[in-house]
Amino acid sequence: MKKPEHKPSGNSVMRMVFVGISLVMQVGWILVRVQWLNDYSELISGITGLLAITVVLYLNSKNTNAAMKMPWIMLILAVPLLGLSLYLLFEILGDPGVSKRLRKDRERKSGDAPEQALRAFSHLEAHDLSAANQSRYLWHRAGYPVYENTTVRYFPEGKLALEAMKRDLEKAEHFIFMEYFIVEDESSFRELEEILVRKAKQGVEVRLMYDDIGSVGKVNMLFAKRLNEKGIRCVPFNPALPILNLFMNHRDHRKITVIDGRVGFTGGYNLADEYFDRAHPYGQWKDTGIRLEGEAVRSLTETFLELWSVQVKNREDSRNYLDRSHSVPARGFVQPFADNPLDEERVAENVYLNLIHQAQKTLYFMTPYLIITDEMSHALSLAAMRGVDVRIITPGIPDKKTVYAVTRSYYSGLVRNGVRIYEYTPGFCHAKQCICDGKIVSIGTSNLDYRSLYHHFENNVLLIGCEAVQDIAADFVSTFTQCREVTEQYRATRGKAMGTWQYILRLFAPLM
């Protein structure tokens, strides 16, 4: 059988180059106009200065992290007219109505939990009040309830998750939903595509959404059309356009597969060869994921439909998809949740902070990037100072050298307060997970960096008392043995040259 031909993805790169040039030209035009206005009238300069002070006072009063406010405040005070113009363009005119729709959906979800979720929360509250308080936050503030009767299987390697996904996709009877930041038109995805096309011909509804910028250079401009012609409803999320606006900066970083509303997959891996150990651009790739089967899959289905409806601009009756979840006897509690950058509720960051604050014995993280707020740095340090064994695993081989330099700039401050830092020697650690006291886990797509916690759409799962929690704990222990601990190396003060360069980079960390 002849394999289908796949055109190179160079045309998608050229499209991004065109978009980039267009955006640079627009910024240049703004700069020229700003300079012209500055030279034109002292009155304009005076009004602009007064307006700049007003906006700075407003920014300072906003209930958001200081690190996200300071770049705007500095720019507006240094170059008032330019700063105000960009702030108006990005922060005020940059949201094409998406936040309002998502906010309404969240408010609706928070008051509309299924009966099995109400029972699960009652059981959790009786079992562990501290964990129940964490769960209550996710339910009441984010609209994602907790569930029981859900089995969880942990995959310490991406390639294991891929094989499990293929087996479950073959069993699909009603629908398949897939949402990923990166899709690469290479061997891993082609194997999935073969299954998806076959299932579509059998009458299964198949939908695939991928991030347009995340997948640049990985798929060509005809990729979505090709899949649609084969019966797969495929759409790129938030396509890059040559129009300057902040919403383009908000990418869909989620990784979700839902099969018939009964089985769901999520984790750190995308649908590209390096995630499944088929390509090695940065040494050995460490990634993880989980498979859910049971009641909690309902929230994964809902999370997919949330952004799908935003992208296709079509609200649909989701009950036909949500009501297909079923109970599978299992120990523990499972709470999938999502995060979006268009409101001031930083759900993923708050979950991490809650886990840090409640840790009593151990607190372990895996993250590819460590670019954190002062608040989180203080929380991690305080946990270590009160006697918690706090350890963070980061990559040994970076995928982005500048971001890696910023990541390492945080080591010194943390290790001086007792946090232990490990770098994954074989290569790049892309897993995003945290385990608290060996009994509560957060796993999914959220990195410990500004881009994940403030700019991207993300999804994660909170696991409490599940059997898979012990598997994750064991994988942490195993991974530590493959790392070099760099705690002592960074305990001493860094050299002035390195420190100055890192401090400059950290100034722009909220934008990375």
C-alpha positions, 0 to 999 in steps of 0.5 A: 500500500502506497503511503500518502504524500505529505507536502513540506510545511515550509509554506506555513513558516512563510505565512508566519514570516509574512504575519511577523513582518506585518506586525513589525510594520504596524508597530513601526507606524505606531512609533512614527505617529507617537513621535510626530504627536510628541513633536506637534504639541506641548498640550498633547504631551501634557494631556498624555502625561496626566492620562499616563499617571491615571492609567498607572494608578489604575494598573497599580490598583488592579488585583493581579500579580505585580510582575504582570503590572510592572512592565506596563507601568515602566513603559507608560512612565518612560514613554507615555504616548507609546505606552498608552497606545500599546496598552490600549491596543493590547489590553483593552482592544485585544479581546474579541469577546472571548473572555465574556463567553468563557466567563459566562460558561464558567459561572454556569458550570460553577452552579451546575454540578452533576449529582455524582460530583456532589456526592464525591465532594461530600465523601472527600470532605469527610475523608480529607478536609485540606484536600476538600478545601483545594477541591472547593476552590476549583469547583466554586471559582473555576466551575470544575467539580470533583469525581469518584469512580474514575480509574487513572493510569499513569504513563511515565513516558510519552510513547506509552501514552501514544500506544494506549491512545491508539488502542482506545481510538480503535474502540471509538463508537460515537465521537473522538475529540482531540485538542493539542498545542502542537501537531506534527505531520510526521510518523506519530500523527500519521498513525493516529490519522490512519485510525481517525480516518477509518473511524470517521468512515465508520460514522464516528464523529471526529474533531481535531483542534490544534494551535496555529502558532504552536504547530507552525513549521509542523504542518502546512497550510493545507493540513486542515483542509486535507483532514476535513476532506477525509471526514475529520472536522479539523480547525486551527485555534486562533489563526495568526493574522497580520493584525496587531492584537493581544489575543494572538498572544493567547495560545491553546496549550491544552492537550486533550483526547476524549473518546466517547465521553468514557475515556480521556487522555491528557498530559505534557505531550503533543502529537509530534515525534520527539514527544514519543521518543522518535526524534531526539532534538534535545537528547532523551525527552521526558514526558508524562501523561494519564488515562482517565476512564469514568465519571471525571472524563465529563470535565475533559469533554466539557473543556474541549467543547469550551474552546471548540465553540469559541473557535467555530463560533457555534454554541451547541447542545453539549448534553449528548456528549457530556451524558455519556460518561459512566462509573468505573469503581476506583479508589480516590478522587479525580478533578480535571480543571482548565485555565484561561488567560482572559480573566483574573482567576489564575487557576493553575497558579493558585492550585500550585500555591495551595499545594505548596502552602499545605505541604507538610513533608514533601513537595516535588515538581517537574517543569521544563521552565522555571520562571515564577512570580515573587509570590511563588518563589516566596511560597516555595522558599517558605515551605522549605524553611518550615522543613518540607523537602522541596525539590524541582526537576528541570531540563539538563538540555534546554530547548530554548537557551534564553528561557533556560538562562532565565530559569537558572536565574531563579535557582540561587534565590531558591536554594539559599532558602532550602529548595533543592534543584535537579537537572535531568541529565539525559536531555529535556524534561517536558513533564508538568506535574507536582506531588504533595506529601505523596498523596495529592498530584497536579498533572497536565499542561501548566508549566511553572512559567508566566506563559503557561500561568498567565498567557495560555489556555491550559488544562490539568487534573488534580488526583487525590488518593488514587492508586496512580498517585503512588506510580507518580511518586515512584516515577519522581524517585526514579527520575531523581536518580537520572538527574544531577543535583545542582543545589550546592552549585547555586547556593553561592552568589553568582558572578556579577556578569552572569547576574547582570545578564540574568537580571536583564532577562528576568525583567522581560520574563512575564513576556516569555 
